[in-house]
Amino acid sequence: MVDPHETADPSSRAEMLRSAKQRSSDEIDRLSDVLVDVSHQIWERPELCFEERFAHDLLCDTLDASGVPAGRHAYELETAFEAAAGSTGPTVAVLCEYDALPDIGHACGHNVIAAAGLGAGLATAALADELGGRVRILGTPAEEGGGGKVFMIRRGAFEGLDAAMMVHPADHDLPTLTTLAIHTLEVEYTGVAAHAAAAPHLGRNALDAAVLGYVNVAALRQHIRPDERVHGVFPEAGDKPNIVPRHASAFWYVRAATVERLEELKTRVVACLEAGAMAAGCVMDLRWIDPPYSDMVDDDRLLDRYERNATALGRPFADAEVVGPVVGSTDMGNVSHVVPSIHPLVAVAPAGVSIHTPEFASHAGGPAGDRAVIDGAKALAATIIDCWLDPLRPRPAPGAITTAVAERI
């Protein structure tokens, strides 16, 4: 057998690359019914973060049946898994997400992500030893706020990788999600209950403390950067109007373009909330929810390879300046700070249909979602093969993270 890494003749290497990609595409076509069925089953059984037991078992069972044994409950997470193939060469991870959203199910299309990642992993596993590469298929739970990938980073899941990749559904094929670093905040307010009519002077209104903090943040929004966001809700706001609320709570998302700017913005938000509590004479307890999410740093070398492969499948990237960015936060951002990574978007819905809506969920489980599963798997598999036969040169870890932030990632 010819060692693919020692084949100097450019025409021979090009033919080897073309042949390998075609074989991976053929394998995905052979598996297409299985992959689409996996997508549909996950779509029909939406599970919230860290509760994805059905999806975890389904994906692991499919890997086992295909001859790629899955390590279940990996990295101390009940619904994470890992499978691997290949014994030498560059190591590339393909990631699967499979958690859903409350009430609106797979309105982020994670069923498509799971099935596409599965397909890419199985297709490349069949070629790994022959081509001299290694693939790692990682099941990463709880992207929707739980930060499964962050816990997996801390426990060594991404060590020894040369690249990591996944695709994410959207209403266009785009290079990436425009990400914001995010940290979530829970706030508890404690006041003094009293009869709101008979003795209001004896009370200290916890809801007032929460509302005043909210108003302060609303004023702050006039003086933050255009790419920064602060938004919150009141999960608890009192029981009856004639009882001065003794207890109230708030839940906040604080987002910024980078982890460094996020730390700056968090300080300003806390000052707003503290002022509200002080004005109302209430006690405030804050809890920043671990883990925070980092901004996404896409590796341009990987992205160029994926773009060529997606274009060959009839999925060229749309012009982001024309269609507008898809903005959000993801724990894939944390991955991109420790290993070269990409997070391209694959169209599953008509233009203008936003993720996290019931309409988007319907498309993720329909024919367009099925096509995205197959095309996404093929584009990822071809990009993995590119990384095997033309390895990325080492590059310093992307991004620059302060020591305090790095400790949390």
C-alpha positions in Angstrom: 0.0 0.0 0.0 1.3 3.5 -0.8 1.7 5.7 2.2 -0.5 8.7 1.5 1.8 11.0 3.4 4.8 10.1 1.4 3.2 10.4 -2.1 5.2 13.3 -3.6 3.7 13.4 -7.1 1.0 16.1 -7.0 -1.2 14.4 -9.6 -1.1 11.1 -7.6 -2.0 12.9 -4.4 -4.8 14.8 -6.1 -6.2 11.5 -7.5 -5.9 9.9 -4.1 -7.7 12.8 -2.5 -10.5 12.7 -5.1 -10.9 9.0 -4.8 -11.0 9.1 -1.0 -13.6 11.8 -1.0 -15.7 9.9 -3.5 -15.6 6.8 -1.5 -16.6 8.7 1.7 -19.5 10.2 -0.2 -20.6 6.8 -1.5 -20.5 5.4 2.0 -22.7 8.3 3.3 -25.1 7.6 0.4 -25.2 3.9 1.5 -25.9 5.0 5.1 -28.4 7.7 4.1 -31.5 5.9 5.3 -29.9 5.2 8.6 -28.7 8.8 9.1 -32.0 10.3 8.2 -33.8 7.9 10.5 -31.5 8.9 13.3 -32.2 12.5 12.6 -36.0 11.9 12.6 -35.9 9.8 15.8 -34.0 12.5 17.7 -36.3 15.2 16.3 -39.4 13.3 17.5 -38.0 12.8 21.0 -36.6 16.3 22.0 -34.6 16.2 25.2 -33.3 19.1 27.3 -29.6 19.6 28.2 -28.0 16.8 30.1 -31.2 14.8 29.7 -30.5 13.5 26.2 -30.6 9.8 27.2 -32.6 8.6 24.2 -30.3 10.4 21.7 -27.2 9.3 23.5 -28.3 5.6 23.3 -29.5 5.8 19.7 -26.2 7.3 18.5 -24.1 4.9 20.5 -26.2 1.9 19.3 -25.8 3.0 15.7 -22.0 3.4 16.1 -21.8 0.0 17.7 -23.9 -1.6 14.9 -21.6 0.0 12.3 -18.4 -1.5 13.9 -17.2 1.7 15.5 -17.6 1.0 19.3 -18.9 3.9 21.3 -17.6 4.8 24.8 -20.8 5.7 26.6 -21.2 8.2 29.5 -17.9 9.6 28.6 -15.9 12.2 30.5 -18.1 11.9 33.6 -21.1 13.1 31.7 -24.1 10.8 31.5 -25.1 11.8 28.0 -21.7 12.3 26.4 -20.0 9.6 24.3 -16.8 9.1 22.3 -15.8 6.7 19.4 -12.6 6.6 17.5 -11.0 5.0 14.4 -7.5 5.0 13.0 -4.2 4.3 14.6 -1.7 6.8 13.1 -1.7 10.3 11.6 -3.5 13.5 12.2 -6.5 13.3 14.6 -9.7 15.2 13.7 -12.8 15.3 15.9 -16.3 15.6 14.4 -18.8 16.8 17.0 -22.5 15.8 17.5 -25.0 17.9 19.4 -28.4 16.6 20.2 -30.1 18.6 23.0 -33.4 20.5 22.3 -35.1 23.6 23.6 -38.0 23.9 26.1 -41.5 23.9 24.4 -40.2 24.3 20.8 -38.1 21.1 20.5 -35.4 21.0 17.9 -35.8 24.6 16.8 -32.0 24.8 16.7 -31.8 21.7 14.5 -29.5 19.7 16.7 -31.0 16.5 15.3 -29.3 17.5 12.0 -26.0 18.2 13.7 -26.1 14.8 15.4 -26.9 12.8 12.3 -24.5 14.8 10.0 -21.6 14.3 12.5 -22.5 10.6 12.8 -22.4 10.2 9.1 -19.1 12.0 8.7 -17.6 10.0 11.5 -18.7 6.6 10.1 -17.6 7.4 6.5 -14.1 8.5 7.6 -13.8 5.7 10.1 -14.0 3.2 7.2 -11.0 4.9 5.5 -8.9 5.9 8.5 -6.3 3.1 8.6 -5.9 3.1 4.8 -5.4 6.9 4.6 -3.3 7.2 7.7 -5.6 9.4 9.8 -7.5 9.2 13.0 -11.1 10.4 13.6 -12.7 11.0 17.0 -16.5 11.2 17.1 -17.6 13.1 20.1 -21.1 13.3 21.5 -21.3 16.7 23.2 -24.4 17.2 25.3 -26.1 20.4 26.6 -25.0 23.0 24.1 -28.2 25.0 24.9 -26.9 26.6 28.1 -25.3 23.6 29.9 -21.8 23.8 28.4 -21.2 20.2 27.8 -18.1 20.9 25.6 -16.6 23.0 28.3 -16.7 20.2 30.9 -15.3 17.9 28.3 -12.4 20.2 27.6 -11.6 20.3 31.2 -11.6 16.5 31.4 -9.3 16.0 28.4 -11.7 15.2 25.6 -10.0 17.6 23.2 -6.4 16.8 24.0 -4.2 15.6 21.1 -6.5 16.9 18.4 -5.3 18.5 15.2 -8.8 19.9 14.3 -12.4 19.9 15.4 -15.5 20.6 13.4 -19.3 20.4 13.1 -22.1 21.9 11.1 -25.0 23.9 12.4 -28.4 24.5 10.8 -29.6 27.9 9.7 -31.5 29.6 6.9 -28.4 30.0 4.7 -25.2 28.2 4.0 -22.7 30.5 5.8 -19.1 30.3 7.0 -19.9 30.6 10.7 -22.2 31.7 13.4 -21.4 35.2 14.5 -20.7 34.4 18.1 -20.7 36.3 21.3 -19.1 35.2 24.5 -21.7 34.7 27.2 -22.0 34.3 30.9 -25.3 33.7 32.6 -26.3 35.2 36.0 -28.8 34.2 38.6 -29.8 36.9 41.1 -31.8 36.4 44.3 -33.3 39.3 46.2 -34.5 39.2 49.8 -36.6 41.9 51.4 -39.1 42.1 54.2 -42.7 41.0 53.7 -45.6 43.3 54.9 -49.2 44.1 54.2 -49.0 46.4 51.2 -52.0 48.5 52.3 -52.0 48.2 56.1 -48.3 48.6 56.8 -46.3 49.2 53.6 -43.7 51.1 55.6 -42.6 47.9 57.4 -41.8 46.2 54.1 -38.7 46.1 51.9 -39.8 45.2 48.4 -37.6 42.5 46.7 -39.5 43.0 43.4 -38.6 46.7 43.5 -35.0 45.8 43.9 -35.2 43.6 40.8 -37.1 46.1 38.8 -34.7 49.0 39.7 -31.8 46.8 38.7 -33.5 46.1 35.4 -34.1 49.8 34.8 -30.4 50.5 35.5 -29.4 47.8 32.9 -31.8 49.4 30.4 -30.0 52.7 30.8 -26.6 50.9 30.5 -27.7 49.5 27.2 -27.4 53.0 25.7 -23.7 53.0 26.4 -22.4 49.6 25.5 -20.9 48.4 22.3 -23.1 47.4 19.3 -21.9 43.8 19.6 -22.7 43.6 23.3 -26.0 42.3 24.7 -27.7 42.2 28.2 -31.1 40.6 28.6 -33.0 39.3 31.6 -36.3 37.9 33.0 -37.9 37.6 36.4 -38.6 34.0 37.2 -40.0 35.0 40.6 -41.7 38.3 41.3 -43.9 37.9 44.3 -47.2 36.2 45.1 -50.0 38.7 45.5 -50.3 42.4 45.1 -51.3 43.0 48.7 -48.1 41.3 50.1 -44.9 43.3 49.8 -42.7 40.7 48.0 -40.1 39.3 50.4 -38.4 37.4 47.6 -37.7 37.9 43.9 -35.3 36.6 41.4 -33.8 37.5 38.0 -32.0 35.6 35.3 -29.6 37.4 33.0 -27.6 36.7 29.9 -24.5 39.0 29.5 -22.8 38.8 26.0 -19.8 40.4 24.4 -17.7 39.9 21.3 -14.7 38.5 23.3 -14.1 37.0 26.7 -12.0 40.0 27.7 -14.8 42.4 26.9 -17.3 40.1 28.6 -15.4 40.5 31.9 -15.5 44.3 31.5 -19.3 44.3 30.8 -20.0 41.9 33.7 -18.5 44.4 36.1 -20.8 47.2 34.8 -23.9 45.0 34.9 -23.3 44.0 38.5 -22.9 47.6 39.5 -26.4 48.3 38.0 -28.0 45.4 39.9 -26.3 46.3 43.2 -27.5 49.9 42.9 -31.1 48.6 42.5 -30.9 46.4 45.6 -29.3 49.2 47.7 -32.0 51.6 46.7 -34.8 49.2 47.7 -33.1 48.3 51.0 -32.9 44.6 50.0 -30.2 41.9 50.1 -28.9 40.6 46.8 -27.1 37.4 46.1 -25.5 36.9 42.7 -24.3 33.6 41.2 -22.5 33.4 37.8 -23.4 30.1 36.3 -20.5 27.9 35.3 -19.4 27.5 32.5 -19.2 30.7 30.5 -19.1 30.4 26.7 -16.2 31.9 24.7 -16.4 33.6 21.3 -15.8 31.4 18.3 -12.4 31.7 16.6 -12.7 30.0 13.2 -9.6 28.5 11.6 -9.4 30.0 8.2 -7.4 27.1 6.8 -10.1 24.6 7.8 -12.9 26.9 6.7 -11.3 27.2 3.2 -11.3 23.4 2.9 -14.8 23.0 4.1 -16.0 25.8 1.7 -14.5 24.0 -1.3 -16.1 20.8 -0.3 -19.5 22.3 0.4 -19.4 24.2 -2.9 -18.7 21.0 -4.8 -21.9 19.7 -3.3 -23.9 22.6 -4.6 -23.8 24.5 -1.3 -21.7 27.6 -1.8 -21.6 30.1 1.1 -24.0 33.0 0.8 -22.7 36.5 1.2 -23.1 37.2 4.9 -23.1 41.0 4.3 -26.1 40.6 2.1 -28.2 38.1 4.0 -27.0 39.3 7.5 -25.3 37.4 10.2 -26.7 34.6 12.4 -25.8 35.8 15.9 -25.7 33.6 19.0 -23.5 31.9 21.6 -22.1 28.4 21.6 -19.7 26.3 23.7 -18.0 25.4 20.4 -16.4 28.8 20.9 -14.5 27.3 23.9 -13.3 24.5 21.7 -12.0 26.9 19.2 -9.7 28.4 21.8 -7.9 25.1 22.4 -7.9 23.4 19.0 -8.3 24.7 15.4 -12.0 24.6 14.8 -14.9 25.5 12.4 -18.6 25.8 12.9 -20.1 26.4 9.4 -23.9 26.8 8.9 -25.9 24.6 6.6 -29.3 25.7 5.2 -32.3 23.8 6.4 -35.0 26.5 6.2 -36.1 29.2 3.8 -34.4 32.5 4.0 -35.6 34.6 6.8 -36.8 31.7 9.1 -34.9 32.2 12.3 -33.5 29.5 14.5 -35.2 29.0 17.8 -38.7 29.3 16.3 -41.4 26.6 15.9 -41.2 27.2 12.1 -37.5 26.4 12.0 -38.1 23.2 14.0 -40.5 22.0 11.4 -37.9 22.4 8.7 -35.2 20.7 10.7 -37.4 17.6 10.8 -38.5 17.8 7.2 -37.0 17.2 3.7 -34.6 20.2 3.9 -33.3 18.9 7.2 -32.8 15.5 5.6 -30.8 17.0 2.7 -28.7 19.0 5.2 -27.9 15.8 7.1 -26.5 14.1 4.0 -24.7 17.2 2.5 -23.4 18.2 5.9 -22.0 14.7 6.5 -20.3 14.7 3.1 -18.8 18.1 3.5 -17.4 17.3 6.9 -16.0 13.9 5.8 -14.3 15.5 2.8 -12.8 18.1 5.1 -11.5 15.5 7.5 -9.8 13.7 4.6 -8.2 17.0 3.5 -6.8 17.2 7.0 -5.4 13.7 6.8 -3.8 13.9 3.4 -2.7 17.5 3.7 -2.1 18.1 7.5 -2.5 21.5 9.0 0.8 23.1 10.0 1.0 23.8 13.8 -0.2 27.2 14.7 -0.3 29.0 18.1 -3.6 28.4 20.0 -6.2 30.8 18.6 -7.4 33.7 20.6 -5.9 35.4 23.7 -7.5 34.6 27.0 -6.7 36.0 30.3 -5.5 33.6 33.0 -8.7 34.1 35.0 -10.9 33.2 32.1 -8.7 30.4 30.9 -9.1 28.7 34.3 -12.8 28.5 33.7 -12.5 27.2 30.1 
